Amino acid sequence: MRHTNLHSNVDEAFTRRLDTIVDCPMPEEDDRRRLWESHLRPELPRANDLDLDFLAGSFRLSAATSATSP
């Protein structure tokens, strides 16, 4: 399955065939911090100097952002 936040790039005739369209707005910095924390669980190895606040402030990512989608 592929995801897009670029609604203007999706053909209107195609979207009429979809049962559901889910809008996933880009999270704000505080939300991105929580996403980093939830994906980098405590049981995973983590450098002592990993700065989640820096990551959240520097990279506009969402939980739906990935290199590949299942």
N, C-alpha and C positions, 0 to 999 in steps of 0.2 A: 504494500500500500504506500502510496506517495502522498505527501502533505504539502500544502502551499498556503502561504499567507498573502500571496499575490493574486487576489481575486480577479483583477483586471486581466490576468494572463489565462484565465480559464474561460473557455467558450460557453456562452449562455445556453446553447442547445445541450451541451454536455451536463451542465449543472441541473437542468430540468430532469435529467435521468437519475439524479441522486436522491436517495431517500432522506438523507440527513446531511446537513452542512454544519460543522462545528467551528465557530469562530474562537480562535485561541489568541487573544491579544498578547503582545509582548509584555512580560512581567517587569515590574519596577525593580529598582536596585534591591530593596529589602526582600522582595519575593525571590529574586535571583540568588541572594545569599542563602535563603532557606532551601532552594533547589540544590545548590552546591552541597550544602550540609547533608541533605537527605540522600544524595547520590554518592557522596563520599563517606559512607557509614563508618563508625568508629572501629569496626573490626578489620577494615582495610588498612594496609600500610600507608602511612602519610608522613611526609617530611615535617619536622618540627616547625619550620619556618613557612609553611603553607598559609597564605593570607587569603582567606575566603572573602573578606571585605574588599580586598584589591580585585579579586576575580569578579565579584559581583558588580563592582563599579567600572571595570574595564571592558567586560565582554557582555554584549547584549544578546544573550541566549535564552531560549525557553526550554521547557521540558520536552517539547516536541522537536527541538532542533537536534539533528543527528546526522552523521555521515551516511548512514544507511538506515532504512526503515524495514522492519520485519514484514 
